[in-house]
Amino acid sequence: MKNRTLIKIISIYLVLGGIWLLTGTQFIGWLDRQYPATDLRNLYYLKNIVFLIGTAMVAVIGLNRHYRDLLSVERKHKKELIAHKKQLNDQVNLYDTVTKATNDVIWDYDIVNDKLTWMSGYKEVFGHDDTQIIHNSFWSMKRVHPDDQARIIYEFERIIKEEESNWKAEYRYLCQDGNYKHISDRGYLIFDETRNPIRMLGAMQDIDVRVKYEEQLIAQNEKLKEIAWHNSHEVRRPLSNLLGLIPLLKDAVGNKETFANLVGFLEVSAGELDNAVLKINEQID
């Protein structure tokens, strides 16, 4: 831009100078022929002085206008830069607010250079201090539970090969204290213009409480099924006795001895049923 402006000014100067010199020389020559007795040498000096003053004025006016335009463009760029900076700060503040609200661990993986960077929440959730760039660590999956490593590496290789944009997986991740946490990991794959994967952004969410609660519910349900299966006959036996004694009691209403014996059997069966229920309650607790 600056070079083109300078070339334009020089070109205008040369053109105007050439026109002035030619016309001025011709005009003075014409006067010299009209008035041969008159010394017109001073006109040549005057012509040069007028040219210098005129071109200087044109140059000053042109440069002044040019720099006004430059200042206007600079002010415009400055305003755009300030607006862009404000927008960027707003986005950063929004990002910080969202990450604090969700408690997600944000990570950025540079696929080309194999650099994994933890953005926020890593130490707070897992307790590790290495929140800086980690080289050559993504594919090793050293902190992923050994039983989950092969599956996670396979899933990641698959989405790169099939050029998928979104990735999601659940696995266990090692904490600083030696325990593993269940996490839900979501990632977004970024490609270059030739569809080569170059970067992935992701967020790890701590779902350890939810998973352990679900496991507890599943274990409890399995325990209840086992209790019901093992103790069903313990309940059915005295209950069948009670059901069988009821019609016998109806028939023995007029016979006191038989009625008394049946009541005794009824009492024994009721006691057995009560003991079976108590046993089931103890197993549940």
Secondary structure as the mmCIF struct_conf table of DSSP 4:
data_model
#
loop_
_struct_conf.conf_type_id
_struct_conf.id
_struct_conf.beg_label_comp_id
_struct_conf.beg_label_asym_id
_struct_conf.beg_label_seq_id
_struct_conf.end_label_comp_id
_struct_conf.end_label_asym_id
_struct_conf.end_label_seq_id
HELX_RH_AL_P HELX_RH_AL_P1 LYS A 2 GLN A 34
TURN_TY1_P TURN_TY1_P1 PRO A 36 ALA A 37
BEND BEND1 THR A 38 THR A 38
HELX_RH_AL_P HELX_RH_AL_P2 ARG A 41 THR A 102
TURN_TY1_P TURN_TY1_P2 ASN A 103 ASN A 103
STRN STRN1 VAL A 105 ASP A 110
TURN_TY1_P TURN_TY1_P3 ILE A 111 ASP A 114
STRN STRN2 LYS A 115 SER A 120
BEND BEND2 GLY A 121 GLY A 121
HELX_RH_AL_P HELX_RH_AL_P3 TYR A 122 PHE A 126
BEND BEND3 GLN A 132 GLN A 132
STRN STRN3 ILE A 134 HIS A 135
BEND BEND4 ASN A 136 ASN A 136
TURN_TY1_P TURN_TY1_P4 PHE A 138 ARG A 143
STRN STRN4 VAL A 144 VAL A 144
HELX_RH_AL_P HELX_RH_AL_P4 PRO A 146 LYS A 161
TURN_TY1_P TURN_TY1_P5 GLU A 162 GLU A 163
BEND BEND5 SER A 165 SER A 165
STRN STRN5 ASN A 166 LEU A 174
TURN_TY1_P TURN_TY1_P6 GLN A 176 ASP A 177
BEND BEND6 GLY A 178 GLY A 178
STRN STRN6 TYR A 180 PHE A 191
TURN_TY1_P TURN_TY1_P7 GLU A 193 THR A 194
BEND BEND7 ARG A 195 ARG A 195
STRN STRN7 PRO A 197 ASP A 206
HELX_RH_AL_P HELX_RH_AL_P5 ASP A 208 ASP A 251
TURN_TY1_P TURN_TY1_P8 ALA A 252 GLY A 254
HELX_RH_AL_P HELX_RH_AL_P6 LYS A 256 ILE A 284
#
